[in-house]
Structure formats: C-alpha cells, structure tokens
Amino acid sequence: EAGVAQSPRYKIIEKRQSVAFWCNPISGHATLYWYQQILGQGPKLLIQFQNNGVVDDSQLPKDRFSAERLKGVDSTLKIQPAKLEDSAVYLCASSLGRLAGPYNEQFFGPGTRLTVL
Amino acid sequence: ELKVEQNPLFLSMQEGKNYTIYCNYSTTSDRLYWYRQDPGKSLESLFVLLSNGAVKQEGRLMASLDTKARLSTLHITAAVHDLSATYFCAVGGTGNQFYFGTGTSLTVIP
C-alpha cells in the first residue's frame, strides 16, 4: 500500500515570498491533516479536512495560510507571504476518518522542510 | 485546548538499561497514540491505546494507558542503540484531532 506522498521535500524562500505544498493521502482515506512541526517541538495541527470539507482550522493563521482539498483527495497548503517564523517541517497525514471508529490511526508523509530567509 | 506533556524531554541511557517515558494530558480522552521519529524522517506509528488499562508490547517497547490518571507510559526494556529516536505521544480529541506532546529525545549509549 502506497503511503502519504508530499512534495517538495525541501524549499528555501525569502521572507514575503509565497510557497505551496502538495499532499496525496493514502487511497480511501477520508480525513487529511496538515501539521506544522517547528524544530524541537511536537507537530501542531493546522487544518483538518473530512473529504473536501474543513473540520478544524482553528490554529491556521488565516491571514497568510490557506489550504484546500478539491475533490476530496489531494490537498495543497499555501503560505503567502511567508515570515521567518514559518520555518518548519510541514507534515501531511491521513486517516480513514469516521469509518475507522475509535481506531483512527493517522499515517504521516515524509514532510516538507521549509526554510524562510 | 487539550494539553499534552511528556517527560523527560531528553533521555540518555546506556545499552541494556530500562527506562520509562511519561505522557500526561489535561482533559478526558480514551485514545492515545505513540509515534517514533528518526532525525529528518517522518513519524512512524508504534502503538494505539484505546481503553483504560490497555497495554501493548512490541519488542523492547511496552505502552500502557490509564485514562483515569490521564497518563500513558512507554517503557523501554534493555535498551539498544537502534532505539535512539524521538518519541511522541498524541492524544485523540473529540473531532479525531491529535494533540501531540513535546517529544522525548532518546539516545542510547553503547
């Protein structure tokens, strides 16, 4: 079974530039998550999708971050404009969602390491 | 918001020794997950704990959950170098969100 795919793996940009990350979840997984992991910290949830609808985006800085999941499969996360403090690894994860019941394990992609200079 | 604390944050232990990592959380949850992360890599699922008193073991690692105390432990038995990594616990929220702890960076010294 193919895992969660993410691209690019690395990205270096100047502050105030824009950047976009792409995620392809495991086939059949209804729920998709984007996390931000700052060096030395645990992942922090940015946004959660159930199919193509947003379930939770309470910690997404909406003035500069946006995300979409058209057709309920792939997703993109965009930052515009980037700040220095956005330097982090952006992880995408997917799970079966409500179909899994309580055993709703999340599977993580390899992440995109963003450096903002 | 659900808060998750892990301790210790850093752990250096000799091969062959035993140790326990603790994960405390602030509000009721009956779902607790343990992940391993190697440097520069993504998170690998280790254990899923779904009920009070749940205990799971895989090799030299054993995880347990006490929902009444809001505590999970990850016990390492006779550590080997290959176990060196960062270990995260994550607590399930009401909407299937995960709330991650700060992580425990484990280094096993020969």
Contacts between the chains, C-beta under 8 A, distances in Angstrom:
chain1	res1	chain2	res2	distance
A	31	B	96	6.3
A	33	B	97	7.9
A	33	B	98	7.6
A	40	B	103	7.8
A	41	B	102	6.4
A	41	B	103	7.2
A	42	B	4	7.6
A	42	B	88	5.4
A	42	B	90	7.8
A	42	B	100	3.4
A	42	B	101	5.5
A	42	B	102	5.4
A	42	B	103	5.2
A	43	B	43	7.3
A	43	B	88	7.6
A	43	B	98	7.8
A	43	B	100	5.0
A	44	B	100	7.3
A	45	B	97	5.6
A	45	B	98	6.8
A	45	B	99	7.7
A	48	B	95	7.2
A	48	B	96	7.3
A	48	B	97	6.0
A	55	B	95	5.8
A	55	B	96	7.6
A	56	B	95	5.8
A	56	B	97	5.8
A	91	B	42	6.5
A	91	B	43	7.2
A	93	B	43	8.0
A	95	B	96	7.1
A	97	B	96	6.8
A	98	B	96	7.4
A	102	B	30	7.1
A	102	B	31	5.9
A	102	B	50	5.3
A	102	B	92	7.8
A	103	B	48	6.2
A	103	B	50	6.5
A	104	B	31	7.5
A	104	B	92	7.1
A	104	B	96	5.3
A	105	B	33	6.9
A	105	B	45	5.9
A	105	B	48	5.6
A	106	B	33	7.6
A	106	B	45	7.8
A	106	B	90	7.9
A	106	B	98	6.1
A	107	B	45	7.1
A	108	B	35	7.9
A	108	B	42	4.5
A	108	B	43	4.4
A	108	B	44	7.9
A	109	B	42	6.1
A	110	B	41	7.2
A	110	B	42	4.8
A	111	B	42	5.3
